Amino acid sequence: MPINEVNVIRSCKECNTEIETISVKKDNMRLITDEMTWCPTCNKDTNETRDIAGREDSIKIEQDSYPPVRAVE
Ligand SMILES: [Zn+2]
């Protein structure tokens, strides 16, 4: 059963404060965004960065995003 939803951490680009964690469908996931987000630490709207929560998830998504590569052992 494939995991269709991933947790994405939204954080402030300037001070790195974690703003919130959102659950998004993988198909709709955008890690690069121009959206401005209110940062309570900076006390202003800032650019946000998005990161996938959990390293295993991000590896899995990366693998899913590319054609299969034969592992060299
Ligand atoms: Zn900030």
N, CA, C, O and the ligand as a Tripos MOL2 file, in Angstrom:
@<TRIPOS>MOLECULE
protein
  293   291    74     0     0
PROTEIN
NO_CHARGES

@<TRIPOS>ATOM
      1 N           0.8540   -1.2000    0.0000 N.3       1 MET1
      2 CA          0.0000    0.0000    0.0000 C.3       1 MET1
      3 C           0.8890    1.2480    0.0000 C.2       1 MET1
      4 O           1.5630    1.5310    0.9900 O.2       1 MET1
      5 N           0.8880    1.9720   -1.0780 N.am      2 PRO2
      6 CA          1.7610    3.1530   -1.1400 C.3       2 PRO2
      7 C           1.2730    4.2720   -0.2370 C.2       2 PRO2
      8 O           0.0750    4.4380   -0.0080 O.2       2 PRO2
      9 N           2.2270    5.0280    0.2660 N.am      3 ILE3
     10 CA          1.8770    6.1820    1.0920 C.3       3 ILE3
     11 C           1.5970    7.3590    0.1680 C.2       3 ILE3
     12 O           2.4700    7.7830   -0.5890 O.2       3 ILE3
     13 N           0.3940    7.8780    0.2310 N.am      4 ASN4
     14 CA          0.0250    8.9640   -0.6710 C.3       4 ASN4
     15 C           0.1560   10.3340   -0.0390 C.2       4 ASN4
     16 O           0.1370   11.3530   -0.7300 O.2       4 ASN4
     17 N           0.2900   10.3540    1.2730 N.am      5 GLU5
     18 CA          0.4100   11.6490    1.9340 C.3       5 GLU5
     19 C           1.7510   11.7470    2.6260 C.2       5 GLU5
     20 O           2.2450   10.7780    3.2020 O.2       5 GLU5
     21 N           2.3250   12.9190    2.5630 N.am      6 VAL6
     22 CA          3.5890   13.1470    3.2470 C.3       6 VAL6
     23 C           3.4550   14.3730    4.1360 C.2       6 VAL6
     24 O           2.6630   15.2750    3.8660 O.2       6 VAL6
     25 N           4.2410   14.3840    5.1930 N.am      7 ASN7
     26 CA          4.2730   15.5560    6.0660 C.3       7 ASN7
     27 C           5.3540   16.5000    5.5750 C.2       7 ASN7
     28 O           6.5050   16.1100    5.3790 O.2       7 ASN7
     29 N           4.9650   17.7340    5.3840 N.am      8 VAL8
     30 CA          5.9030   18.7470    4.9320 C.3       8 VAL8
     31 C           6.0210   19.8080    6.0210 C.2       8 VAL8
     32 O           5.0250   20.3670    6.4820 O.2       8 VAL8
     33 N           7.2490   20.0680    6.4140 N.am      9 ILE9
     34 CA          7.4980   21.0880    7.4360 C.3       9 ILE9
     35 C           7.7100   22.4220    6.7410 C.2       9 ILE9
     36 O           8.5890   22.5660    5.8910 O.2       9 ILE9
     37 N           6.8970   23.3820    7.1140 N.am     10 ARG10
     38 CA          7.0790   24.7380    6.5830 C.3      10 ARG10
     39 C           7.8440   25.5340    7.6150 C.2      10 ARG10
     40 O           7.4470   25.5920    8.7790 O.2      10 ARG10
     41 N           8.9220   26.1400    7.2040 N.am     11 SER11
     42 CA          9.6770   26.9420    8.1540 C.3      11 SER11
     43 C          10.1590   28.2280    7.5100 C.2      11 SER11
     44 O          10.2030   28.3640    6.2870 O.2      11 SER11
     45 N          10.5160   29.1610    8.3700 N.am     12 CYS12
     46 CA         10.9310   30.4770    7.9170 C.3      12 CYS12
     47 C          12.3200   30.4050    7.2940 C.2      12 CYS12
     48 O          13.2390   29.8160    7.8640 O.2      12 CYS12
     49 N          12.4580   31.0010    6.1400 N.am     13 LYS13
     50 CA         13.7420   30.9550    5.4470 C.3      13 LYS13
     51 C          14.7970   31.7720    6.1870 C.2      13 LYS13
     52 O          15.9900   31.4810    6.0990 O.2      13 LYS13
     53 N          14.3670   32.7680    6.8950 N.am     14 GLU14
     54 CA         15.3310   33.6780    7.5060 C.3      14 GLU14
     55 C          15.8160   33.2000    8.8680 C.2      14 GLU14
     56 O          17.0120   33.2550    9.1560 O.2      14 GLU14
     57 N          14.9040   32.7360    9.6980 N.am     15 CYS15
     58 CA         15.3140   32.3620   11.0530 C.3      15 CYS15
     59 C          15.1190   30.8720   11.3200 C.2      15 CYS15
     60 O          15.4650   30.3740   12.3910 O.2      15 CYS15
     61 N          14.5700   30.1770   10.3500 N.am     16 ASN16
     62 CA         14.4450   28.7260   10.4560 C.3      16 ASN16
     63 C          13.3990   28.2640   11.4630 C.2      16 ASN16
     64 O          13.3400   27.0810   11.7980 O.2      16 ASN16
     65 N          12.5850   29.1750   11.9400 N.am     17 THR17
     66 CA         11.5250   28.7820   12.8490 C.3      17 THR17
     67 C          10.5240   27.8920   12.1240 C.2      17 THR17
     68 O          10.0680   28.1940   11.0210 O.2      17 THR17
     69 N          10.2010   26.7900   12.7820 N.am     18 GLU18
     70 CA          9.2120   25.8970   12.2040 C.3      18 GLU18
     71 C           7.8320   26.5030   12.3870 C.2      18 GLU18
     72 O           7.3990   26.7520   13.5120 O.2      18 GLU18
     73 N           7.1510   26.7360   11.2900 N.am     19 ILE19
     74 CA          5.8590   27.3980   11.3660 C.3      19 ILE19
     75 C           4.7490   26.3710   11.5420 C.2      19 ILE19
     76 O           3.9140   26.4880   12.4400 O.2      19 ILE19
     77 N           4.7510   25.3920   10.6970 N.am     20 GLU20
     78 CA          3.7730   24.3260   10.8790 C.3      20 GLU20
     79 C           4.1660   23.1310   10.0420 C.2      20 GLU20
     80 O           4.9810   23.2210    9.1240 O.2      20 GLU20
     81 N           3.5630   22.0090   10.3880 N.am     21 THR21
     82 CA          3.7380   20.8130    9.5890 C.3      21 THR21
     83 C           2.4130   20.5120    8.9150 C.2      21 THR21
     84 O           1.3770   20.4090    9.5710 O.2      21 THR21
     85 N           2.4580   20.3750    7.6310 N.am     22 ILE22
     86 CA          1.2320   20.0980    6.9060 C.3      22 ILE22
     87 C           1.3130   18.7210    6.2640 C.2      22 ILE22
     88 O           2.3880   18.2220    5.9300 O.2      22 ILE22
     89 N           0.1590   18.1370    6.1070 N.am     23 SER23
     90 CA          0.0860   16.8440    5.4310 C.3      23 SER23
     91 C          -0.4600   17.0870    4.0360 C.2      23 SER23
     92 O          -1.5680   17.6000    3.8760 O.2      23 SER23
     93 N           0.3030   16.7260    3.0470 N.am     24 VAL24
     94 CA         -0.1330   16.9730    1.6770 C.3      24 VAL24
     95 C          -0.0590   15.6880    0.8660 C.2      24 VAL24
     96 O           0.7300   14.7850    1.1440 O.2      24 VAL24
     97 N          -0.8900   15.6480   -0.1160 N.am     25 LYS25
     98 CA         -0.8100   14.5230   -1.0370 C.3      25 LYS25
     99 C           0.4700   14.6520   -1.8560 C.2      25 LYS25
    100 O           0.8480   15.7390   -2.2900 O.2      25 LYS25
    101 N           1.1110   13.5300   -2.0480 N.am     26 LYS26
    102 CA          2.3830   13.5390   -2.7430 C.3      26 LYS26
    103 C           2.2610   14.1990   -4.1160 C.2      26 LYS26
    104 O           3.1550   14.9190   -4.5600 O.2      26 LYS26
    105 N           1.1400   13.9370   -4.7710 N.am     27 ASP27
    106 CA          0.9420   14.4880   -6.1120 C.3      27 ASP27
    107 C           0.8960   16.0090   -6.1010 C.2      27 ASP27
    108 O           1.2760   16.6650   -7.0700 O.2      27 ASP27
    109 N           0.4230   16.5560   -4.9860 N.am     28 ASN28
    110 CA          0.2700   18.0090   -4.9100 C.3      28 ASN28
    111 C           1.4550   18.6860   -4.2350 C.2      28 ASN28
    112 O           1.4700   19.9030   -4.0470 O.2      28 ASN28
    113 N           2.4230   17.8950   -3.8830 N.am     29 MET29
    114 CA          3.5130   18.4270   -3.0920 C.3      29 MET29
    115 C           4.3710   19.3890   -3.9060 C.2      29 MET29
    116 O           4.8130   19.0820   -5.0130 O.2      29 MET29
    117 N           4.5880   20.5490   -3.3250 N.am     30 ARG30
    118 CA          5.5240   21.4990   -3.9230 C.3      30 ARG30
    119 C           6.4910   21.9240   -2.8450 C.2      30 ARG30
    120 O           6.0870   22.5230   -1.8480 O.2      30 ARG30
    121 N           7.7480   21.6270   -3.0260 N.am     31 LEU31
    122 CA          8.7290   22.0170   -2.0100 C.3      31 LEU31
    123 C           9.2980   23.3880   -2.3060 C.2      31 LEU31
    124 O           9.8950   24.0180   -1.4330 O.2      31 LEU31
    125 N           9.1190   23.8510   -3.5200 N.am     32 ILE32
    126 CA          9.6090   25.1810   -3.8630 C.3      32 ILE32
    127 C           8.4000   26.0810   -4.0620 C.2      32 ILE32
    128 O           7.5310   25.8070   -4.8900 O.2      32 ILE32
    129 N           8.3630   27.1410   -3.3020 N.am     33 THR33
    130 CA          7.2030   28.0060   -3.3570 C.3      33 THR33
    131 C           7.6230   29.4590   -3.1990 C.2      33 THR33
    132 O           8.6180   29.7640   -2.5420 O.2      33 THR33
    133 N           6.8720   30.3250   -3.7930 N.am     34 ASP34
    134 CA          7.1290   31.7550   -3.6460 C.3      34 ASP34
    135 C           6.1920   32.3780   -2.6170 C.2      34 ASP34
    136 O           6.1950   33.5910   -2.4060 O.2      34 ASP34
    137 N           5.3970   31.5300   -1.9860 N.am     35 GLU35
    138 CA          4.4290   32.0460   -1.0250 C.3      35 GLU35
    139 C           5.1180   32.7400    0.1430 C.2      35 GLU35
    140 O           6.1860   32.3280    0.5950 O.2      35 GLU35
    141 N           4.4890   33.7840    0.6110 N.am     36 MET36
    142 CA          4.9810   34.4450    1.8060 C.3      36 MET36
    143 C           4.2180   33.8960    3.0040 C.2      36 MET36
    144 O           3.0130   33.6550    2.9390 O.2      36 MET36
    145 N           4.9420   33.7050    4.0870 N.am     37 THR37
    146 CA          4.3380   33.1570    5.2810 C.3      37 THR37
    147 C           4.6500   34.0510    6.4670 C.2      37 THR37
    148 O           5.7580   34.5710    6.5960 O.2      37 THR37
    149 N           3.6750   34.2220    7.3170 N.am     38 TRP38
    150 CA          3.8850   35.0340    8.5180 C.3      38 TRP38
    151 C           4.7690   34.2820    9.4920 C.2      38 TRP38
    152 O           4.4650   33.1570    9.8850 O.2      38 TRP38
    153 N           5.8620   34.9110    9.8760 N.am     39 CYS39
    154 CA          6.7460   34.3040   10.8620 C.3      39 CYS39
    155 C           6.6370   35.0800   12.1650 C.2      39 CYS39
    156 O           6.9240   36.2770   12.2010 O.2      39 CYS39
    157 N           6.2260   34.4120   13.2270 N.am     40 PRO40
    158 CA          6.0640   35.1000   14.5150 C.3      40 PRO40
    159 C           7.3980   35.5200   15.1200 C.2      40 PRO40
    160 O           7.4470   36.4490   15.9270 O.2      40 PRO40
    161 N           8.4690   34.8520   14.7430 N.am     41 THR41
    162 CA          9.7850   35.2020   15.2830 C.3      41 THR41
    163 C          10.3380   36.4510   14.6010 C.2      41 THR41
    164 O          10.8260   37.3710   15.2570 O.2      41 THR41
    165 N          10.2520   36.4630   13.2840 N.am     42 CYS42
    166 CA         10.7010   37.6490   12.5460 C.3      42 CYS42
    167 C           9.6820   38.7730   12.6520 C.2      42 CYS42
    168 O           9.9980   39.9400   12.4180 O.2      42 CYS42
    169 N           8.4510   38.4050   13.0080 N.am     43 ASN43
    170 CA          7.3780   39.3640   13.1250 C.3      43 ASN43
    171 C           7.0730   40.0510   11.7900 C.2      43 ASN43
    172 O           6.7640   41.2420   11.7430 O.2      43 ASN43
    173 N           7.1650   39.2860   10.7290 N.am     44 LYS44
    174 CA          6.8430   39.8210    9.4080 C.3      44 LYS44
    175 C           6.6040   38.6540    8.4500 C.2      44 LYS44
    176 O           6.8400   37.4950    8.7890 O.2      44 LYS44
    177 N           6.1400   38.9810    7.2690 N.am     45 ASP45
    178 CA          6.0010   37.9630    6.2510 C.3      45 ASP45
    179 C           7.3680   37.6320    5.6690 C.2      45 ASP45
    180 O           8.1280   38.5270    5.2980 O.2      45 ASP45
    181 N           7.6690   36.3650    5.5920 N.am     46 THR46
    182 CA          8.9530   35.9590    5.0370 C.3      46 THR46
    183 C           8.7300   34.8440    4.0250 C.2      46 THR46
    184 O           7.6490   34.2620    3.9380 O.2      46 THR46
    185 N           9.7510   34.5700    3.2870 N.am     47 ASN47
    186 CA          9.7040   33.4000    2.4160 C.3      47 ASN47
    187 C           9.7810   32.1580    3.2820 C.2      47 ASN47
    188 O          10.4200   32.1560    4.3340 O.2      47 ASN47
    189 N           9.1410   31.1320    2.8410 N.am     48 GLU48
    190 CA          9.1720   29.8990    3.6070 C.3      48 GLU48
    191 C           9.9700   28.8360    2.8650 C.2      48 GLU48
    192 O          10.0660   28.8390    1.6380 O.2      48 GLU48
    193 N          10.5210   27.9530    3.6300 N.am     49 THR49
    194 CA         11.1430   26.7880    3.0400 C.3      49 THR49
    195 C          10.3090   25.5820    3.4280 C.2      49 THR49
    196 O           9.6570   25.5640    4.4720 O.2      49 THR49
    197 N          10.3410   24.5970    2.5870 N.am     50 ARG50
    198 CA          9.5810   23.3900    2.8710 C.3      50 ARG50
    199 C          10.5140   22.2060    2.8560 C.2      50 ARG50
    200 O          11.4000   22.0850    2.0100 O.2      50 ARG50
    201 N          10.2890   21.3450    3.8120 N.am     51 ASP51
    202 CA         11.1050   20.1530    3.9000 C.3      51 ASP51
    203 C          10.2140   18.9810    4.2580 C.2      51 ASP51
    204 O           9.2340   19.1290    4.9880 O.2      51 ASP51
    205 N          10.5500   17.8630    3.7590 N.am     52 ILE52
    206 CA          9.7590   16.6750    4.0640 C.3      52 ILE52
    207 C          10.1670   16.1460    5.4270 C.2      52 ILE52
    208 O          11.3510   15.9840    5.7200 O.2      52 ILE52
    209 N           9.1710   15.8800    6.2490 N.am     53 ALA53
    210 CA          9.4410   15.3570    7.5810 C.3      53 ALA53
    211 C           9.8460   13.8990    7.4730 C.2      53 ALA53
    212 O           9.1220   13.0750    6.9130 O.2      53 ALA53
    213 N          11.0020   13.5970    8.0140 N.am     54 GLY54
    214 CA         11.4380   12.2070    8.0100 C.3      54 GLY54
    215 C          12.2840   11.8810    6.7990 C.2      54 GLY54
    216 O          11.8390   12.0090    5.6580 O.2      54 GLY54
    217 N          13.4780   11.4680    7.0520 N.am     55 ARG55
    218 CA         14.4200   11.2160    5.9800 C.3      55 ARG55
    219 C          13.9710   10.0520    5.1050 C.2      55 ARG55
    220 O          14.1130   10.0970    3.8830 O.2      55 ARG55
    221 N          13.4450    9.0420    5.7130 N.am     56 GLU56
    222 CA         13.0210    7.8740    4.9290 C.3      56 GLU56
    223 C          11.9740    8.2620    3.9020 C.2      56 GLU56
    224 O          11.9910    7.7930    2.7640 O.2      56 GLU56
    225 N          11.0630    9.1250    4.3210 N.am     57 ASP57
    226 CA         10.0240    9.5740    3.3990 C.3      57 ASP57
    227 C          10.6210   10.2870    2.2070 C.2      57 ASP57
    228 O          10.2250   10.0460    1.0670 O.2      57 ASP57
    229 N          11.5760   11.1650    2.4700 N.am     58 SER58
    230 CA         12.1150   11.9650    1.3720 C.3      58 SER58
    231 C          12.8840   11.0800    0.4090 C.2      58 SER58
    232 O          12.8570   11.2990   -0.8030 O.2      58 SER58
    233 N          13.5640   10.0890    0.9410 N.am     59 ILE59
    234 CA         14.2680    9.1640    0.0530 C.3      59 ILE59
    235 C          13.2650    8.4110   -0.7990 C.2      59 ILE59
    236 O          13.4680    8.2200   -1.9980 O.2      59 ILE59
    237 N          12.1940    7.9900   -0.1750 N.am     60 LYS60
    238 CA         11.1810    7.2420   -0.9110 C.3      60 LYS60
    239 C          10.5790    8.1010   -2.0220 C.2      60 LYS60
    240 O          10.3630    7.6310   -3.1390 O.2      60 LYS60
    241 N          10.3190    9.3420   -1.7040 N.am     61 ILE61
    242 CA          9.7420   10.2290   -2.7130 C.3      61 ILE61
    243 C          10.7270   10.4550   -3.8540 C.2      61 ILE61
    244 O          10.3530   10.4730   -5.0260 O.2      61 ILE61
    245 N          11.9810   10.6250   -3.4860 N.am     62 GLU62
    246 CA         12.9850   10.8150   -4.5140 C.3      62 GLU62
    247 C          13.0240    9.6130   -5.4380 C.2      62 GLU62
    248 O          13.1010    9.7510   -6.6590 O.2      62 GLU62
    249 N          12.9720    8.4510   -4.8480 N.am     63 GLN63
    250 CA         13.0070    7.2490   -5.6620 C.3      63 GLN63
    251 C          11.7700    7.1590   -6.5410 C.2      63 GLN63
    252 O          11.8320    6.7190   -7.6890 O.2      63 GLN63
    253 N          10.6630    7.5760   -5.9880 N.am     64 ASP64
    254 CA          9.4290    7.5010   -6.7640 C.3      64 ASP64
    255 C           9.4070    8.5220   -7.9040 C.2      64 ASP64
    256 O           8.7040    8.3400   -8.8980 O.2      64 ASP64
    257 N          10.1830    9.5950   -7.7480 N.am     65 SER65
    258 CA         10.1140   10.6710   -8.7280 C.3      65 SER65
    259 C          10.9700   10.3990   -9.9640 C.2      65 SER65
    260 O          10.7970   11.0410  -11.0000 O.2      65 SER65
    261 N          11.8630    9.4750   -9.8520 N.am     66 TYR66
    262 CA         12.7600    9.2080  -10.9580 C.3      66 TYR66
    263 C          12.5490    7.7920  -11.4740 C.2      66 TYR66
    264 O          12.0450    6.9230  -10.7650 O.2      66 TYR66
    265 N          12.9400    7.5830  -12.7080 N.am     67 PRO67
    266 CA         12.8620    6.2140  -13.2090 C.3      67 PRO67
    267 C          13.7650    5.3040  -12.3890 C.2      67 PRO67
    268 O          14.7620    5.7680  -11.8350 O.2      67 PRO67
    269 N          13.4470    4.0610  -12.3030 N.am     68 PRO68
    270 CA         14.2580    3.1480  -11.5000 C.3      68 PRO68
    271 C          15.7110    3.1130  -12.0030 C.2      68 PRO68
    272 O          15.9810    3.0790  -13.2030 O.2      68 PRO68
    273 N          16.6080    3.1220  -11.0520 N.am     69 VAL69
    274 CA         18.0200    3.0420  -11.4040 C.3      69 VAL69
    275 C          18.5510    1.7210  -10.8470 C.2      69 VAL69
    276 O          18.3070    1.3680   -9.6930 O.2      69 VAL69
    277 N          19.2500    1.0350  -11.6630 N.am     70 ARG70
    278 CA         19.7740   -0.2390  -11.2070 C.3      70 ARG70
    279 C          20.8710    0.0070  -10.1740 C.2      70 ARG70
    280 O          21.8060    0.7680  -10.4210 O.2      70 ARG70
    281 N          20.7520   -0.6260   -9.0400 N.am     71 ALA71
    282 CA         21.7240   -0.4420   -7.9830 C.3      71 ALA71
    283 C          23.0310   -1.1300   -8.3390 C.2      71 ALA71
    284 O          23.0440   -2.2610   -8.8250 O.2      71 ALA71
    285 N          24.1230   -0.4320   -8.0900 N.am     72 VAL72
    286 CA         25.4470   -1.0100   -8.3120 C.3      72 VAL72
    287 C          25.9570   -1.5160   -6.9740 C.2      72 VAL72
    288 O          26.0690   -0.7630   -6.0060 O.2      72 VAL72
    289 N          26.2550   -2.7650   -6.9390 N.am     73 GLU73
    290 CA         26.7160   -3.3280   -5.6650 C.3      73 GLU73
    291 C          28.1090   -3.9220   -5.8160 C.2      73 GLU73
    292 O          28.6660   -4.4430   -4.8490 O.2      73 GLU73
    293 ZN         11.5000   34.0320   10.8120 Zn       74 ZN74
@<TRIPOS>BOND
     1     1     2 1
     2     2     3 1
     3     3     4 2
     4     3     5 am
     5     5     6 1
     6     6     7 1
     7     7     8 2
     8     7     9 am
     9     9    10 1
    10    10    11 1
    11    11    12 2
    12    11    13 am
    13    13    14 1
    14    14    15 1
    15    15    16 2
    16    15    17 am
    17    17    18 1
    18    18    19 1
    19    19    20 2
    20    19    21 am
    21    21    22 1
    22    22    23 1
    23    23    24 2
    24    23    25 am
    25    25    26 1
    26    26    27 1
    27    27    28 2
    28    27    29 am
    29    29    30 1
    30    30    31 1
    31    31    32 2
    32    31    33 am
    33    33    34 1
    34    34    35 1
    35    35    36 2
    36    35    37 am
    37    37    38 1
    38    38    39 1
    39    39    40 2
    40    39    41 am
    41    41    42 1
    42    42    43 1
    43    43    44 2
    44    43    45 am
    45    45    46 1
    46    46    47 1
    47    47    48 2
    48    47    49 am
    49    49    50 1
    50    50    51 1
    51    51    52 2
    52    51    53 am
    53    53    54 1
    54    54    55 1
    55    55    56 2
    56    55    57 am
    57    57    58 1
    58    58    59 1
    59    59    60 2
    60    59    61 am
    61    61    62 1
    62    62    63 1
    63    63    64 2
    64    63    65 am
    65    65    66 1
    66    66    67 1
    67    67    68 2
    68    67    69 am
    69    69    70 1
    70    70    71 1
    71    71    72 2
    72    71    73 am
    73    73    74 1
    74    74    75 1
    75    75    76 2
    76    75    77 am
    77    77    78 1
    78    78    79 1
    79    79    80 2
    80    79    81 am
    81    81    82 1
    82    82    83 1
    83    83    84 2
    84    83    85 am
    85    85    86 1
    86    86    87 1
    87    87    88 2
    88    87    89 am
    89    89    90 1
    90    90    91 1
    91    91    92 2
    92    91    93 am
    93    93    94 1
    94    94    95 1
    95    95    96 2
    96    95    97 am
    97    97    98 1
    98    98    99 1
    99    99   100 2
   100    99   101 am
   101   101   102 1
   102   102   103 1
   103   103   104 2
   104   103   105 am
   105   105   106 1
   106   106   107 1
   107   107   108 2
   108   107   109 am
   109   109   110 1
   110   110   111 1
   111   111   112 2
   112   111   113 am
   113   113   114 1
   114   114   115 1
   115   115   116 2
   116   115   117 am
   117   117   118 1
   118   118   119 1
   119   119   120 2
   120   119   121 am
   121   121   122 1
   122   122   123 1
   123   123   124 2
   124   123   125 am
   125   125   126 1
   126   126   127 1
   127   127   128 2
   128   127   129 am
   129   129   130 1
   130   130   131 1
   131   131   132 2
   132   131   133 am
   133   133   134 1
   134   134   135 1
   135   135   136 2
   136   135   137 am
   137   137   138 1
   138   138   139 1
   139   139   140 2
   140   139   141 am
   141   141   142 1
   142   142   143 1
   143   143   144 2
   144   143   145 am
   145   145   146 1
   146   146   147 1
   147   147   148 2
   148   147   149 am
   149   149   150 1
   150   150   151 1
   151   151   152 2
   152   151   153 am
   153   153   154 1
   154   154   155 1
   155   155   156 2
   156   155   157 am
   157   157   158 1
   158   158   159 1
   159   159   160 2
   160   159   161 am
   161   161   162 1
   162   162   163 1
   163   163   164 2
   164   163   165 am
   165   165   166 1
   166   166   167 1
   167   167   168 2
   168   167   169 am
   169   169   170 1
   170   170   171 1
   171   171   172 2
   172   171   173 am
   173   173   174 1
   174   174   175 1
   175   175   176 2
   176   175   177 am
   177   177   178 1
   178   178   179 1
   179   179   180 2
   180   179   181 am
   181   181   182 1
   182   182   183 1
   183   183   184 2
   184   183   185 am
   185   185   186 1
   186   186   187 1
   187   187   188 2
   188   187   189 am
   189   189   190 1
   190   190   191 1
   191   191   192 2
   192   191   193 am
   193   193   194 1
   194   194   195 1
   195   195   196 2
   196   195   197 am
   197   197   198 1
   198   198   199 1
   199   199   200 2
   200   199   201 am
   201   201   202 1
   202   202   203 1
   203   203   204 2
   204   203   205 am
   205   205   206 1
   206   206   207 1
   207   207   208 2
   208   207   209 am
   209   209   210 1
   210   210   211 1
   211   211   212 2
   212   211   213 am
   213   213   214 1
   214   214   215 1
   215   215   216 2
   216   215   217 am
   217   217   218 1
   218   218   219 1
   219   219   220 2
   220   219   221 am
   221   221   222 1
   222   222   223 1
   223   223   224 2
   224   223   225 am
   225   225   226 1
   226   226   227 1
   227   227   228 2
   228   227   229 am
   229   229   230 1
   230   230   231 1
   231   231   232 2
   232   231   233 am
   233   233   234 1
   234   234   235 1
   235   235   236 2
   236   235   237 am
   237   237   238 1
   238   238   239 1
   239   239   240 2
   240   239   241 am
   241   241   242 1
   242   242   243 1
   243   243   244 2
   244   243   245 am
   245   245   246 1
   246   246   247 1
   247   247   248 2
   248   247   249 am
   249   249   250 1
   250   250   251 1
   251   251   252 2
   252   251   253 am
   253   253   254 1
   254   254   255 1
   255   255   256 2
   256   255   257 am
   257   257   258 1
   258   258   259 1
   259   259   260 2
   260   259   261 am
   261   261   262 1
   262   262   263 1
   263   263   264 2
   264   263   265 am
   265   265   266 1
   266   266   267 1
   267   267   268 2
   268   267   269 am
   269   269   270 1
   270   270   271 1
   271   271   272 2
   272   271   273 am
   273   273   274 1
   274   274   275 1
   275   275   276 2
   276   275   277 am
   277   277   278 1
   278   278   279 1
   279   279   280 2
   280   279   281 am
   281   281   282 1
   282   282   283 1
   283   283   284 2
   284   283   285 am
   285   285   286 1
   286   286   287 1
   287   287   288 2
   288   287   289 am
   289   289   290 1
   290   290   291 1
   291   291   292 2
@<TRIPOS>SUBSTRUCTURE
     1 MET1         2 RESIDUE 1 A MET
     2 PRO2         6 RESIDUE 1 A PRO
     3 ILE3        10 RESIDUE 1 A ILE
     4 ASN4        14 RESIDUE 1 A ASN
     5 GLU5        18 RESIDUE 1 A GLU
     6 VAL6        22 RESIDUE 1 A VAL
     7 ASN7        26 RESIDUE 1 A ASN
     8 VAL8        30 RESIDUE 1 A VAL
     9 ILE9        34 RESIDUE 1 A ILE
    10 ARG10       38 RESIDUE 1 A ARG
    11 SER11       42 RESIDUE 1 A SER
    12 CYS12       46 RESIDUE 1 A CYS
    13 LYS13       50 RESIDUE 1 A LYS
    14 GLU14       54 RESIDUE 1 A GLU
    15 CYS15       58 RESIDUE 1 A CYS
    16 ASN16       62 RESIDUE 1 A ASN
    17 THR17       66 RESIDUE 1 A THR
    18 GLU18       70 RESIDUE 1 A GLU
    19 ILE19       74 RESIDUE 1 A ILE
    20 GLU20       78 RESIDUE 1 A GLU
    21 THR21       82 RESIDUE 1 A THR
    22 ILE22       86 RESIDUE 1 A ILE
    23 SER23       90 RESIDUE 1 A SER
    24 VAL24       94 RESIDUE 1 A VAL
    25 LYS25       98 RESIDUE 1 A LYS
    26 LYS26      102 RESIDUE 1 A LYS
    27 ASP27      106 RESIDUE 1 A ASP
    28 ASN28      110 RESIDUE 1 A ASN
    29 MET29      114 RESIDUE 1 A MET
    30 ARG30      118 RESIDUE 1 A ARG
    31 LEU31      122 RESIDUE 1 A LEU
    32 ILE32      126 RESIDUE 1 A ILE
    33 THR33      130 RESIDUE 1 A THR
    34 ASP34      134 RESIDUE 1 A ASP
    35 GLU35      138 RESIDUE 1 A GLU
    36 MET36      142 RESIDUE 1 A MET
    37 THR37      146 RESIDUE 1 A THR
    38 TRP38      150 RESIDUE 1 A TRP
    39 CYS39      154 RESIDUE 1 A CYS
    40 PRO40      158 RESIDUE 1 A PRO
    41 THR41      162 RESIDUE 1 A THR
    42 CYS42      166 RESIDUE 1 A CYS
    43 ASN43      170 RESIDUE 1 A ASN
    44 LYS44      174 RESIDUE 1 A LYS
    45 ASP45      178 RESIDUE 1 A ASP
    46 THR46      182 RESIDUE 1 A THR
    47 ASN47      186 RESIDUE 1 A ASN
    48 GLU48      190 RESIDUE 1 A GLU
    49 THR49      194 RESIDUE 1 A THR
    50 ARG50      198 RESIDUE 1 A ARG
    51 ASP51      202 RESIDUE 1 A ASP
    52 ILE52      206 RESIDUE 1 A ILE
    53 ALA53      210 RESIDUE 1 A ALA
    54 GLY54      214 RESIDUE 1 A GLY
    55 ARG55      218 RESIDUE 1 A ARG
    56 GLU56      222 RESIDUE 1 A GLU
    57 ASP57      226 RESIDUE 1 A ASP
    58 SER58      230 RESIDUE 1 A SER
    59 ILE59      234 RESIDUE 1 A ILE
    60 LYS60      238 RESIDUE 1 A LYS
    61 ILE61      242 RESIDUE 1 A ILE
    62 GLU62      246 RESIDUE 1 A GLU
    63 GLN63      250 RESIDUE 1 A GLN
    64 ASP64      254 RESIDUE 1 A ASP
    65 SER65      258 RESIDUE 1 A SER
    66 TYR66      262 RESIDUE 1 A TYR
    67 PRO67      266 RESIDUE 1 A PRO
    68 PRO68      270 RESIDUE 1 A PRO
    69 VAL69      274 RESIDUE 1 A VAL
    70 ARG70      278 RESIDUE 1 A ARG
    71 ALA71      282 RESIDUE 1 A ALA
    72 VAL72      286 RESIDUE 1 A VAL
    73 GLU73      290 RESIDUE 1 A GLU
    74 ZN74       293 GROUP 0 **** ****
